[in-house]
């Protein structure tokens, strides 16, 4: 996960690039694509000849040095395995990976976002990792049910979870002190009271509501808080135009109508304003933690309040994957498994990048004590993920994100925008099912 303000545009481009590449592969005919292979049995060690592994990842931001430090540590402990990192912007990563794997020029191991697993699995870019999970000793008991389920596609698991990263509520502690707010808000009532107190203290626009990134992540969180689902689990239809969806988008627009937010906020502008001390509260990803630490801003972070019902927050996860190999090198496959197992076991070190270790045994070992993300990690059971539906990222960018933007900006009434875009999304999802053999 990159740690810069352009991340929204990068991830949206990544979704479009990934599914565009997959769609082209599907249209060109998949009959010649080699069948997926199960990972070889994992023994826990690698005693073979010296090998060099190509490791692809997209950690180009502030998280990059933390990942490279872990790779260096692994290399120092393994005389016969050398891991070479190939760090690529996520958008380019998802565009290059399918073609590279098809050409036999893909990596030996890599990391991708959890919502990308199904798209790459259906096109046989990545292989199942169930034997590796079993060999490491990882089961559903090691993760929240939501994370475990999101790694599964058609009965097999395709990712080894490294972390969880969610939205959080950041607040300026000096502004809160000036306004006499002693506790961060946890629900709609206390959130509204905090905004009023902040305005009375002289902060005209205490909460900027963006029309684009990460507005759709706020919207998804609200739908889940209300008990709704944005999409059918089988990938057949979009359901974000539900009563929960309309209520959420109406609330988002109310931040403008009630004067808490400027009328038009560009993608990431709300984060820049918060970082510069211009606004008091913002919702953004925990990948911003290190950036805020370096800024010197007086701030704290807590879970996103339950504004529209029960506690629930959008989240994603970085997942180790094993790319499909047309002619696998057994030594490299075995060494790659050792690398993934080691990274999973040492994922507590990854908390330094502002992430939350996905493994419960690591997460509860004390590695988060005193960190900014500790109170957010305590709410991990309320974090939600998109369903594992191939191509869903592109459809969401073309429909749901458009509806949310129009609703926030007042260009269309929330119910109209959601209804019209959900109809478009459902048509695209039906095409996806046909394309990907659903």
Buried (B, 14 or more C-beta within 10 A) or exposed (E): BBBBBBBBBBBBBBBBBBBBBBBEBBEEEEEEBEEBBEBBEBEEEBEBEEBEBBBBBBBBBBBBEBBBBBBEBBBEEBEEBBBEBEBBBBBBBBBBBBBBBBEEEBBBBBBBBBBBBBBBBBBBBBBBBBBBBBBBEBEBEBBBEBBBBBBBBEEBBBBBBBBBBBBBBBBBBEBBEBBEBEEBBBEBEBBBEBBBBBBEBEBEBBBBBBBBBBBBBBBBBBBBBBEBBBBBEEBBBBBBBBEBBBBBBBBBBBBBEEEBBBEEBEBBBBBBBBBEBBBBBBBBBBBBBBBBEEBEBBBBBBBBBBBBBEBBBBBBBBBBBBBBBEEBBEBBBBBBBBBBBBBBEBBBBBBBBBBBBBBEEBBEEEBBEEBBBBBBBBBBEBBBBBBBBBBBBBBBBBBBBBBBBBBBBBEBBBBBBBBBBBBBBBBBBBEBBEBBEB
